[in-house]
Amino acid sequence: MSQKKKLPSPSQHGAIGTFWIVYFSGLAFALLLFFAISAGWLGKMPSFEELENPQTNLASEIISSDGVLLGTFFIENRSNVHFRELSPHMVNAILAIEDVRFTEHSGIDVKALFRVAWGIATGNSKGGGSTITQQLAKNLFPRDENLNVLQLVLRKFMEWITAAKLERSYSKEEILAMYLNTVPFGSNAFGIKSAAMTFFGKTPDALTIEEAALMAGVVNAPTRFSPVRNPERALQRRNLVISKMREYGFITEDEFQQAVNTPIDMSNYGMMDHNTGIATYFREYLRSEMRKWTSTHYKSNGTNYDIYKDGLKIYTTIDSRMQRYAEEAVREHLANDLQPAFFRHWKGIPNAPFDFPPSEAREEIEKIMNTAMRRSDRYRYLKQAGVSNDSITLAFNTPTRMRVFSWNGYRDTIMTPMDSIRYYKSFLQSSLMSVDVKTGQVKAYVGGIDYRHFKFDNATQARRQVGSTFKPFVYTLAMQEGEYTPCYKVPNIPYSVQLWDGTFWEPKNSNNDRIGEEVTLKWALANSNNWISAYLIKRFPPESVIQMARKMGVVSPIDPVPAIALGTPEITLYEMVGAMNTYANKGVFIKPYFITRIEDKNGNIIERFAPEQSEALDEVTAYKMIALMKGVVESGTGMRLRGRYSLRNPIAGKTGTTQNQSDGWFMGLTPDLVTGVWTGAEDRSVHFRSLQLGQGANTALPIWALYMKKIYADQSLRISTGDFERPPGYQYLEFNCDMEDTRRNIRQWSNPDDF
């Protein structure tokens, strides 16, 4: 007998109905909630355009002509990379520790969410459930601070939806690269490109297993796992990542053992800032130039470009190898020779390092020191804090602990702030600029000895008296006249020039060599003879000399007085190098320039730069001047290049020394490079008290020599050691008119300290 199937009771029907109502209501609510979130009803959601073009603060990169990153301008030190620029180890490390199922999910890892829920329910939580895509969504569209629980939950839902949209808009490779571009790694490094350079001094594609694992581990907590601040924690975290890489099959057992047993190497660590690294003075100069450029250049949305946010790529003319050699040359000469000699020279001398007559010393030194005090950061801070002048003066004369610069590294000491000002005033400065003859591109730029402590740029900002390096402008006018050649002879006697008020100007010479004899112009320039300069300025008035200097790129103010023949004008190193380059470039002036092109963050060229050039003098005159200035090196004040520094290739040059040895100059010309060097102190009253020590041949020329020796030794630079090219049709020109003078000067300058 069959049994009748038992039907649900009315109460059971009600329970089932309630279940389905609740189920579908919950489902409908969830769908409506997600729709409302997606539509932006519950808060702003990123638009399609924002997802396609997410905005982050990108550093502008300064790139050398040989492809080296010189530095960046940034609010956040971040530069983007493509997936192809990532080391496979970096990809594997970040997947192993952050999201091993990254390639399997569509932005939300359901398994991970259930794991998190189970961990919360059981009190045995084992990590979060956010995917790399969700973390990217949070990085690109950051949360507001101080959210309550409800707002936090809502924000989490919004990140889920954004993650799903990102998965539809980008490939997995693009998402992973974007993620690594957005995360902070500590030490002021945002994104893997900046981090790899900061921590290891390399690009992301060159990271090893252990380096990639360290970077992946740092992401979780940049400060806690910093290899600089917390090396032990960083090592433990790195090894955890390496073990995860082995667990998921990204590396072999042998690779695991080798990696975990490799100590963390921070020898190449260097946090990027504006005070350290290569070409610091150039980068600061470039910043000011780029500010001018951005003020007149606009993005497609009508706003000005921003060098701190828009990720521009600024391709410069600087060659990183030549820049490094220039900085090394300055350091070698000043740190090893000139500065120690300067300290010895002034040891035990009253009022050191200031050279004033005793009757003026106290008053003048007080002026210098008080001016320096008022310009200091310490003074400004105290003033802003409302401290009285008497209290500020007391503070500056109270001994305190401080760390000061020295050529042998920082030195901890106790001294008064006023004594520290005097200490820094004692340091000699130097600047160097090197230009490619044919293109006018600046290849090396040194504005001072250490940008952290001496901010003033002596390459483009400082106008200093140029001394005898100005004499070539006077001789150029003579060479343009048919009767004058380098071998033209003039009596070596005093010459007077009548001034506008009826008085006469008659310069003196620094020595009595060959008085009364007829000497060639080549000999006169080689030996910086002032009488012959006076002879020429009588025939070619100051206005004509100034006009010639203007044609060759000198723009600084110059008074039209006969004394300019001896070098009284104050001109920047930048102007002098550009002008001297005119001789090597066959009479064509090229304005030295620093940038070849600028690209936007996507690699689109915004602007290309070309040099400004004009014909300043004819090719024959330029070659005559080269022949004249060769005499400086062959038999004149630049003979040390041949003797002490053993440079045998053709070189034209000119030394310069100003009154009281306050400024030392050397301009060196070769067929490929024209390089100028200036050396002196911040204050003109700080200088050597003897010509032997303070002349440009001793203070500036050695830097040029050290720099060029390094240049010639680097075969990859392909800098010629050949001769200057003669003008077409003038092969007969011969200017070896002073062979006996050369032999005589070699004997005269044979002292090892001078030659």
Secondary structure, DSSP 8 states (H G I E B T S, - for coil): ---------HHHHHHHHHHHHHHHHHHHHHHHHHHHHHHTTTS----HHHHHS----B-EEEE-TTS-EEEEE-SS-B----GGGS-HHHHHHHHHHH-TTTTTSSS--HHHHHHHHHHHHHT---S----HHHHHHHHHS---SS--HHHHHHHHHHHHHHHHHHHHHS-HHHHHHHHHHH-EEETTEESHHHHHHHHHSS-GGG--HHHHHHHHHHTT-TTTT-TTT-HHHHHHHHHHHHHHHHHTTSS-HHHHHHHHTS----TT-----SSSSS-HHHHHHHHHHHHHHHTT-B-TTS-B--TTTB--EEEES--HHHHHHHHHHHHHHIIIIIHHHHHHHHTT-TTTTB---HHHHHHHHHHHHHHHHHHSHHHHHHHHTT--HHHHHHHHTS-EEEEE--TTS-EEEEE-HHHHHHHHHT-EEEEEEEEETTT-BEEEEE--S-TTT----TTTT--EE-GGGGHHHHHHHHHHSTT--TT-EEE-S---EE-TTS-EE----SS-TTTTSEEEHHHHHHTT-HHHHHHHHHHS-HHHHHHHHHHTT--S-----GGGGGT--EE-HHHHHHHHHHHHTTTEEE--B-EEEEE-TTS-EEEE----EEE-S-HHHHHHHHHHHHHHHHHSTTGGGTTTT---S--EEEEEE-GGG-EEEEEEE-SSEEEEEEEEESSTTBS-SSHHHHSHHHHTHHHHHHHHHHHHH-GGG----S-----TT-TT------HHHHHHHHHHT-STTT-
